[in-house]
């Protein structure tokens, strides 16, 4: 690709495949896939971040540093309905004070009702950016996101029952590698069909009645596996069927955030901010669907999610369903998390037999 721009978005689940497509095919710049998150990522981010800022900010800062070290020269930040809306400006200033040189694309600065504002901000990424080309790449990007979320939902529901350990991971990793190289809608459709079939061919031993657990929580921590110590995989080891509604398809593409205000009105009459109302609505949905337990996954200090905790206790009481709360930060013990998950499973098993 003939461009000297190497754009990068902080690591977030497996959505890099979608980001790569929109930036390379739409903005016509190179996309630098961020290195996988490690303990070093969090250590770097924590070192240069304010002490009491939420963990997602620290992860993003660590990702920015590692991306800049890898050659990125254009960084991006999404907008949000909480402190996240201000994090782009803060992150940019911290990195510039450290002496890094880069362009910064902050979506919080865009007035999405104004084509002029959209184009002006897009030119931060590429001065020659074309809304037409971006518009042509957008439908495929949306389809990639939907495909990722559909595949991961299927895996989440079945990985705990695979006969050969690691087979789902192996097939999905192979799929992601190929997905990262597609060039058009036709290639995506062919790949989707091929690997959807492969996932269904993986042998499983799934009982008619399973222990179903619903995960709710803040936008980043519940979706980025490293930030919650790969909780979904840990739960799958107990033979649990895992459900999580929080993903880009449901929240952004299908705009279920607005619907959640109505769903949880009995428990939260007002907007709690950020993912608060969506967390309540998801918990109610899982409880009504017969889930055996609900786990709230949040960042330490996330005010909207803290506000939902007493509300979730009311949901727990009304639907007779246990709710377990987790707060994650740079000091959270992985061993402690695993111990609490094991105890949660034992409690659900005891309730089932009783």
Order of alpha helices (4+ residues) and beta strands (2+ residues): beta-alpha-beta-alpha-alpha-beta-alpha-beta-alpha-alpha-alpha-alpha-beta-alpha-beta-alpha-alpha-beta-alpha-beta-alpha
